[in-house]
Amino acid sequence: MQHKSLTHLGETEMEVLHHVWDLGEATVADVRERILRDRDVAYTTVMTVLKKLSEKGYLDYYKEGRSYVYQPAEEPDAVQHSLLQRLMEKVFRGSPTALVQTLVQRENLSDDERKELKALIDALDAQDSETDDTSDS
């Protein structure tokens, strides 16, 4: 049975997208060179994945000589938020609480990671308090 991806991006697509994000802009050869550090991959495979990411709207490209140079169409955090929203809708019925609860309860978080999560929530609470204070004025 074939399973449909929850994020509509395959594992290799996500890997390639991360490499383009890291590089800022990249050719097929640039991305392939980075992937070859971990595993063998054909030039044509990388080329196809970059083309698909462009068709899906994740990458833009321009032609430089005989090469295509790919660059992010959106900021990584915007893409990550969109993918997480989709995952949250499909898996957690749109509940951010259920998503975070699963993450916190099922992952082996270090003390530092717990402190970091708590600090993020505390910062959000402080931000909300400031917003409430200024809107009362």
VEXRO-236777 format. One record per atom (N, C-alpha, C): x, y, z; residue in one letter. Coordinates in pm, whole numbers, plus 50000, padded with zeros to 5 digits. Last residue first. Layout:
! VEXRO-236777
XYZA ...
***
This chain:
! VEXRO-236777
495385511252731S 495675525552740S 494715533752661S 495045484852680D 494175490752782D 494325505852789D 497025478252508S 495695479552449S 494705485352549S 499225475852674T 499175487052580T 497825488752517T 498545452552821D 498785465252890D 498685477052795D 498435433052621D 497225436152697D 497355449752766D 501105433252543T 500075436752445T 498795440752516T 502285423952779E 502635437252728E 501575442052630E 501175398352790S 500915407852898S 501195422152852S 502295386852561D 500835388452570D 500465398652676D 504965386552640Q 504575394252522Q 503075397052524Q 504845368652851A 505255382452877A 504835391652763A 504105345652709D 503225350952814D 503545365552844D 506395342652549L 505095344952486L 504105350852587L 508255337552751A 508425349452666A 507115352852596A 507285313152848D 507335324752937D 507455337752857D 507755297552620I 506375299652666I 506305311852758I 510585298652613L 509785303152498L 508345306252540L 511205287052860A 511575301052835A 510785306752716A 510325261052812K 509675269052916K 509975283952894K 512165253652613L 510725253952584L 509975262552685L 514545255352764E 514365263752646E 512885264852607E 514125235752956K 514285249652999K 514045259252882K 514095213252787R 512895216652867R 512955231452910R 516715214252691E 515605215752597E 514315219452670E 518115209852932D 518305222352858D 517155224752760D 517325183852994D 516965194853085D 517085208253014D 516125168352689S 517155170952790S 516655182152881S 513475146852607L 514005160452611L 515045161752721L 512575122952437N 513495123552552N 514175137152552N 509135125052352E 510555127252319E 511375127452447E 506585123052454R 507155111652383R 508635113052350R 505835147052580Q 505705134352651Q 506455122952585Q 506395167052390V 506995167852524V 506945154352594V 504885158252166L 506315160952157L 506985160352293L 502305157452273T 502925145352220T 504435146952213T 502005184752335Q 501905174652441Q 502565161552396Q 502145196352083V 503195199252181V 503185188752292V 499765185251969L 501075183751904L 502195185552006L 497785193652145A 498025179352127A 499385176852064A 498015221652106T 498245215752238T 498555200952226T 497235225751844P 498635227851878P 498975221752014P 495005207651662S 495285211551800S 496785213351826S 494205197351419G 494335211851432G 494695216651570G 494365169751444R 493055176151425R 493085191151454R 496875159451427F 496425163651559F 495095171251554F 497245153051156V 497555143251259V 496915146651394V 496345174750995K 496115160950956K 496255151051071K 497115198451132E 495735196451087E 495435181651063E 499875193851166M 499015195651283M 497545193251247M 500715193550898L 500885181750982L 499945182351102L 500135220250832R 499515209150757R 499575196150839R 501795233751010Q 500335235951014Q 499615224250947Q 504265225150917L 503835221251051L 502325222951066L 504325237850668L 504375223250675L 503895218150810L 504245264850754S 503205259550666S 503155244250672S 506635266250900H 505355268950965H 504215262950883H 508505261150698Q 508395252050812Q 507065253850883Q 508085283850538V 507835270450483V 507635260550597V 508895303650716A 507545304050660A 507155290450605A 511555296850765D 510595296250876D 509155296750826D 512795300650505P 512645287250565P 511595286750677P 511065322850286E 511965320950398E 511735307150459E 510595312449943E 510105317650070E 511165315550177E 512135303349744A 511055312249704A 510445318949827A 515675299249747P 514385297849815P 513365307949764P 517115291449425Q 517135298749551Q 515755297449615Q 519235277849171Y 518005277349251Y 518205285049380Y 520335281948853V 520685284748992V 519365286049069V 521215262248581Y 520125268548654Y 520585270148799Y 523785267048331S 523265261548457S 522055269248507S 524945279148122R 524195266948091R 523535260948215R 524525311148240G 525245302948142G 524395290948105G 522095308548454E 523415314848451E 524295306248360E 518705314048509K 519705307248429K 520995315448430K 517055309848822Y 517425317948707Y 518525310548635Y 514285300649036Y 515555298148969Y 515785308548860Y 512775292649352D 512825300549229D 514145297249162D 511025267949544L 512265273749492L 511985282349369L 508445261149607Y 509395262549716Y 510695269149672Y 506595255349409G 506655268949460G 507625271149575G 506515232149273K 505675232849391K 505705246649458K 508485236949083E 507085235749038E 506115236949155E 510715235649253S 510385248149185S 508925248049140S 510645209149321L 510515219149428L 510185232949370L 511105198049066K 509815195849135K 509595206049246K 513745206549024K 512685210848931K 511325209248998K 515035192849230L 515065207549227L 513955212949138L 514555166449143V 514015171049271V 513995186449276V 515975165848900T 514525163448902T 513895168849030T 518605169848993M 518015179048896M 516485177948898M 518965147149149V 518995160349213V 518325170649122V 518845128248943T 517895127649055T 517805141249122T 520995134548781T 519635136248727T 518575135748836T 523135127448945Y 522965141548907Y 521515143948861Y 522395103249197A 522635106749057A 522375121649034A 524135096949496V 522915101849432V 523275106149290V 525315081449790D 525425083049645D 524085087749588D 525745100150096R 525255088850017R 525405091949868R 527145120650223D 526445110550303D 526035098150225D 528325135950030R 529055134250156R 528465122950240R 526425139249833L 527435128749815L 528285126549939L 525125162449907I 524475149549935I 525475138149926I 526955181549813R 526665180649956R 526025167249991R 526865176849537E 528145175949609E 527915174349759E 524215183149479R 524685169249467R 525975167249545R 524255210949511V 523425202749599V 523915188249597V 526045218449304D 526275222549444D 525525213349540D 524805207949073A 526115202849115A 526405206249261A 522535224049058V 522375209649078V 523685203849132V 523325253949249T 523115246549124T 522885231949159T 521875276949484A 522685265249449A 522325259749313A 521705299349759E 521385296149621E 522345285249577E 521835292650035G 521275305349988G 520855304649843G 522725269750163L 523615276350067L 523125290050022L 520545262550324D 521875264450384D 522805272550292D 518515259950131W 518385269850239W 519765272950298W 519575238549987V 519415251549920V 519275262550025V 519425218850187H 520725222550129H 520635236150059H 516665217450232H 517565221750340H 518925226050285H 515875207149983L 515425220450024L 516315225950136L 516975181549998V 517455190949896V 517095205249934V 515385170950207E 516845171350217E 517425181750120E 512835172550095M 513135180250215M 514645181650233M 513155154649882E 512805168649856E 513155177349976E 513615131050023T 514695136649940T 514415151249907T 511085128050147E 512305128950227E 513455135350148E 508545148649988G 509215136250020G 510495138850098G 505845167850078L 507255168350039L 507885155150082L 503355166350185H 503455167150040H 504875169749990H 503225158750446T 503615172450419T 503675175650270T 502495132450452L 501705141950530L 502025156250494L 502385112950158S 503165120950251S 502265130950323S 500555083150139K 500715096850093K 501455104850200K 501665050550084H 501265060550181H 501525074350123H 500565021949915Q 501325034449906Q 500765044450006Q 500844988250000M 500005000050000M 500895012450000M 
***
